[in-house]
Amino acid sequence: MITVATGNETLTRDALAVLQPGFAGTAAPDWVRRRVGEGLASVALFGRNVVSEEQVAALTGQLRSERDDLLVAIDEESGDVTRLDVHTGSAFPGNHALGAVDDPDLTRRVARELGRRLAGCGVNLNWAPSADVNANPDNPVIGVRAFGADTELVARHTAAYVQGLQSSGVAASTKHFPGHGDTNVDSHHAVPRIDVDEETLRRRELVPFRAAIEAGTKAVMSAHILVPALDPERPGTLSHRILTGLLRDELGYDGLIVTDGIEMRAISEAYGLEHGVVLAIAAGADAICVGGGLCDEGTVLKMRDALVAAVVSGELPEERLADAAARVRRLAHWTVQARRTARAEAVADPEVGLVAARRALSVRCETAAPAVDGPVYVATFSPEPNIAVGDVTPWGVAAELERLLPGTVSGCFTGADAGTAALAAARDRRVVAVVRDEHRHPWMRRALDMLLAARPDTIVVEMGIPQSTPRGALYIATHGAAQVCGAAAAERIVAG
């Protein structure tokens, strides 16, 4: 049975206002529309809610019939992490590709066009960009989601992205504060830990967030990471020292603080879902991202009731909850005016994604390598995707090469026998080997070693973090696995 909070109506409305829940289906459920009428100020869209842009626009239109200033959030980083293009692959390259080009004006253009598309669908809050400095090349969850490993490069592109996105009337949510780039654990599964001194954190991790704040980011997303130099006891999302002491008081940030997905195991298993929500708001968060598999009314009401109960018991100051709700409503009000202004100024830039993907290619060609003069065999070595990326979105170059080189065939391989299986399948065809973060997967490295030993004319396409030593007759690094990155690589292969 669903428990309904009783008592002070304002308190109940404030508790609903700080939640950003997801839901199932491609139309607005009755329960969501009902709770919006009761004070819910935000909802979140995921790939499960998307069929087409027209359908998303109809969905957000349904929701806004209940509340015009409703915040509709989405996790649309572009590149490897896409929701709007979940079924096709993103029409925009991700952060790492933009960092490889290192043209902030181009980053601004890409973010502006992305924002224009989101706004056209009725989305007004994007949980992007990632301002993480990818200091650990073995990071299992950031990687190409970061602009790069250089602090200043990440800072200038974070600022450009924020400016471009918000010029389209869509609020940016810069993440993952205080920085997720130097971890080797995915916070979807456990609590990552960054064991560096405070001086390093300030010199490296915090610089891009300062740049985002100066650029006017409307939101900052917290990370579920333990940073002992800042707080030895609680992860960032639950740390008063990090969210209030550092982000608010020291960095002077006055916008919305939203948590990363509260259902992630780093919080839900360690602290419990409902208690984690209370601790996050008490620490200084203003909004709770509720994503992943949690998409039911019962979960939302349990979290609402936990917040109300915490205020009644004295665990959570009523003023803190009221302040958090007020910040949510303030951002919602900004989006209404920003939407009107952006509509009047919007100019489509539909080719910018492919333009950026082409510029991001890094190519090394052996002078003796034969040109591609007919159909090839595309062997894609596919690692297990992390949860942020998901396992639904297609990636690679096979579809594009099958279109450009009729007769091309392809196969997908993984595991210890991947190399043997790929060689057997390719037979006498020229091979295009597609890898993703080869350096992190020993089985993938061995498979490519076997393939190159047997077929020295193999073309290698790396769609993750590039190798320091390229190999293959033709080596193409795309710096990401967006659809446009695959299209750009395929064009280059055919061009010779």
Helices and strands as residue ranges (DSSP letters): H 9-17, E 19-21, H 30-38, E 42-45, G 47-49, H 53-64, E 71-74, H 95-101, H 104-120, E 125-126, G 143-145, H 151-166, E 171-177, H 198-203, H 206-214, E 219-222, G 236-238, H 240-240, I 241-250, E 256-258, H 265-271, H 273-283, E 288-290, H 297-313, H 318-345, H 352-360, E 362-365, E 376-381, H 398-404, E 409-413, H 418-426, E 430-435, G 438-440, H 442-454, E 459-462, E 474-477, H 483-495
